[in-house]
Amino acid sequence: MSYQIDADYTQVFMFPPSLEDFVGPDDPVRFIRTFVDSLDIKGMGFKVRETSDGRPGYAPSLLLKAWLFGSYERLHGSRRLERQCKRDIALMWLTGMNYPDHNTLWRFFHDNKAAIKELFKQSVQVALKSDLVGMVYHAIDGTKIGANASRFKGVNKEEMQVLLRRLDEYIEAMARAVEENSNEEPDDRLPTLLQDAKTLQKRVQENVTELLEKENGTLSLTDIDSRKMRTNRGNVEFSYNAQAAVDQKNGIIVGSGVSQAETDHHLLTGMLDEIKETAGGNAESSVADAGFFSGEELA
């Protein structure tokens, strides 16, 4: 009978193991750490939450490394990323065995959306300097990404007008109640519910004007910025139109964008501008399928 390898749970280390031994020299996490450590995090506009009470906060560079790892491994969501911080050896190496919770991870992402977009440009610049981007041939295409919105929670033109009237009545009634029950001490702050209602009213009003001009204008109540459009599967859903431009040499994304337009007809020059801003110029040749055809755009 041949010897079989099995786990020996009684075995102990004579010396404490080093995390360096568990991550190979060619592991992508080493690039992530080197890349982030080379950035001017503060100069790029990343926000740092500072407090003098309680335990110190996590450094933005550490949280950024965790998110970049999550993006590389397709860990979409702060809860999944929190769980992997305690399970994935490579991620433990990257964070130095620190374990930020999902709320901390989410707040960092929410506070730094603009800086993360700037980071994308920086990564393309690094790839250019490393001769990973050829600038000879770029391909542009788009795809529909479903919004976090149910098709059954949308309103049409008539229902939009009713919704706005109800919001007006609700805000007026709440404002009267606040005034009648206010203390003698004046307080300029609006109650949270009233703030939310006013914010919703403003966003609905901004979108209704545009949608009423469309033949089949429909507004999602759960994701107001999304639009009903035909998806790649052929059905109609509340979605966004995501665009990407890829370099031929190594498949590196050199431009990206998200639009509310259902078709790609008028998005070509915008994507070319995005590539120029990100990579510092356009390729010798850029190609796109017939969905981008527009005489105005080509002119």
Buried (B, 14 or more C-beta within 10 A) or exposed (E): EEEEEEEEEEEEEEEEEEEEEEBEEEBBBBEBBEBBEEBEBEEBEBBEEEEEEEEEBBEBBBBBBBBBBBEEBEBEEBEBBBBBBEEBEBBBBBBEEEBBEBEBBBBBBEBBEEBBEBBBBBBBBBBBEEEBBBBEBBBBBBEBBBBEBEBEEBBEBEEBEEBBEEBEEBBEEBBEEBEEEEEEEEEEEBEEEBEEBBEBBEEBEEBBEEBEEEEEBBBBBEBBBBBBBEBEEEEEBBBBBBBBBBBBBEEBBBBBBEBEBBBBBEBBBBBBEBBEEBBBEBBEEBEBEEEBEBEEBEE
